[in-house]
């Protein structure tokens, strides 16, 4: 069974095998967690992302899927990039959000990662309500068939931390 830990802080400061990046489909960096990971990880991450785009992701990474690159200067071996869905009040996209967690664990497991740090995917500029995002994240990780031994949810602020803590109780 995968152990789940909560940390309030900066995901780019975590020491794990794989850090999950809430990326945009271009894989070329952006704001929020994505921008922070690219800035702290350095140019090697962007170089790997550009190679993936040139090789087989010409149209970008589809929402709900995941792909890995080097972690560059981060204290990790890999960055697993996943594209979360934008929240919609009129369309249920929770299955796509769950897929981000499942696919990230699948990719991390295939690489041999034992420890993985996740942000709260889609709960920032993509507008997913924090409580529901936490529920989907925790339920999906708990149900995942994975060789990853520890998942660490690294949450930026107290509100996010409390939402995830409530799901673990």
C-alpha positions in Angstrom: 0.0 0.0 0.0 1.2 3.5 -0.9 1.9 5.7 2.1 0.5 9.3 1.8 2.1 12.2 3.4 1.1 15.9 3.5 3.6 18.8 3.4 2.8 22.5 3.3 5.5 24.2 1.3 7.3 24.6 -2.0 7.3 21.4 -4.2 10.5 22.5 -5.9 12.3 22.0 -2.5 11.3 18.4 -2.1 13.7 15.5 -2.1 12.0 12.7 -3.9 12.5 10.4 -6.9 9.9 12.2 -9.0 8.2 15.6 -8.8 4.9 15.9 -10.6 4.4 19.1 -12.6 1.0 20.5 -13.2 2.0 21.4 -16.7 0.2 23.0 -19.6 -0.2 21.0 -22.8 2.7 22.8 -24.6 5.2 21.5 -22.0 7.1 24.7 -22.5 6.7 26.2 -19.0 4.1 28.6 -17.7 2.9 30.0 -14.4 2.3 28.6 -10.9 3.8 25.2 -10.1 4.9 24.7 -13.8 6.8 28.0 -13.9 8.4 27.3 -10.5 9.6 23.8 -11.5 11.1 25.1 -14.8 12.8 28.0 -13.0 14.3 26.0 -10.2 15.0 22.9 -12.4 16.9 24.9 -15.0 17.1 24.6 -18.8 17.6 20.8 -18.9 13.9 20.3 -18.2 12.8 22.6 -21.0 15.3 20.9 -23.4 13.8 17.5 -22.6 10.3 18.9 -23.1 11.3 20.4 -26.5 12.7 17.0 -27.5 9.4 15.3 -26.5 7.4 17.8 -28.5 9.7 17.3 -31.6 9.6 13.5 -31.3 6.0 12.4 -30.7 4.1 15.2 -28.9 3.9 17.7 -31.7 0.4 18.8 -30.7 1.3 18.9 -27.0 0.6 16.6 -24.1 -3.1 15.6 -24.0 -5.1 16.5 -20.8 -5.1 13.6 -18.3 -1.9 12.1 -19.7 1.7 12.1 -18.2 5.2 12.1 -19.5 8.6 12.3 -17.8 11.7 14.4 -18.2 14.9 14.9 -16.3 14.6 16.9 -13.1 17.6 19.1 -13.9 18.7 21.0 -10.8 15.8 19.8 -8.6 16.5 17.3 -5.8 14.8 14.5 -7.8 15.6 12.2 -10.6 12.6 13.0 -12.8 9.8 15.4 -13.4 6.5 13.8 -14.4 4.5 16.4 -16.4 0.7 16.0 -16.4 -1.9 18.3 -17.8 -4.9 18.8 -15.6 -8.4 19.7 -16.8 -9.8 23.2 -16.5 -12.8 23.0 -14.1 -16.2 23.2 -15.6 -19.5 23.7 -13.7 -21.4 22.2 -16.6 -19.3 19.2 -17.6 -18.0 16.5 -15.2 -14.2 16.3 -15.8 -13.4 14.5 -12.6 -12.4 11.4 -14.5 -9.7 13.4 -16.4 -8.4 14.9 -13.1 -8.2 11.4 -11.6 -6.4 10.2 -14.8 -3.6 12.8 -14.1 -2.8 11.2 -10.8 -3.1 7.6 -12.1 -1.0 8.3 -15.2 1.6 10.2 -13.2 1.9 7.2 -10.8 2.1 4.8 -13.8 4.9 6.8 -15.5 6.8 7.2 -12.1 6.4 3.5 -11.4 7.7 2.5 -14.9 10.8 4.7 -14.2 11.4 2.9 -10.9 10.4 5.9 -8.7 9.6 5.0 -5.1 8.8 8.5 -3.8 6.6 11.0 -5.7 5.6 14.6 -4.8 2.4 15.9 -6.2 0.9 19.4 -6.2 -2.9 19.9 -6.0 -3.4 19.5 -9.8 -5.9 21.9 -11.5 -6.8 23.7 -8.2 -4.9 26.9 -9.1 -5.6 28.9 -12.3 -7.6 26.0 -13.7 -10.2 26.7 -11.1 -10.9 23.3 -9.6 -12.5 23.6 -6.2 -9.9 22.7 -3.6 -12.1 20.4 -1.5 -13.2 18.4 -4.5 -9.6 18.4 -6.0 -8.3 17.0 -2.7 -11.0 14.3 -2.6 -10.2 13.1 -6.2 -6.4 13.2 -5.5 -6.6 11.2 -2.3 -9.2 8.7 -3.5 -7.3 8.1 -6.8 -3.9 7.6 -5.1 -5.4 5.3 -2.5 -7.0 3.1 -5.2 -4.0 3.1 -7.6 -2.2 -0.1 -8.4 1.4 1.2 -8.2 4.9 0.3 -7.1 5.3 3.8 -5.8 5.8 3.5 -2.0 5.2 7.1 -0.9 3.1 9.9 -2.3 3.7 13.3 -0.8 1.1 15.9 -1.5 3.0 19.2 -1.3 0.5 22.0 -0.7 1.2 25.6 -1.2 -0.9 27.1 1.6 -2.9 26.3 4.7 -6.2 26.1 2.9 -5.0 23.4 0.5 -3.2 21.6 3.4 -6.5 21.5 5.4 -8.5 20.3 2.4 -6.2 17.4 1.9 -5.9 16.6 5.6 -9.7 16.4 5.8 -9.7 13.8 3.1 -7.1 11.7 4.9 -9.2 11.6 8.1 
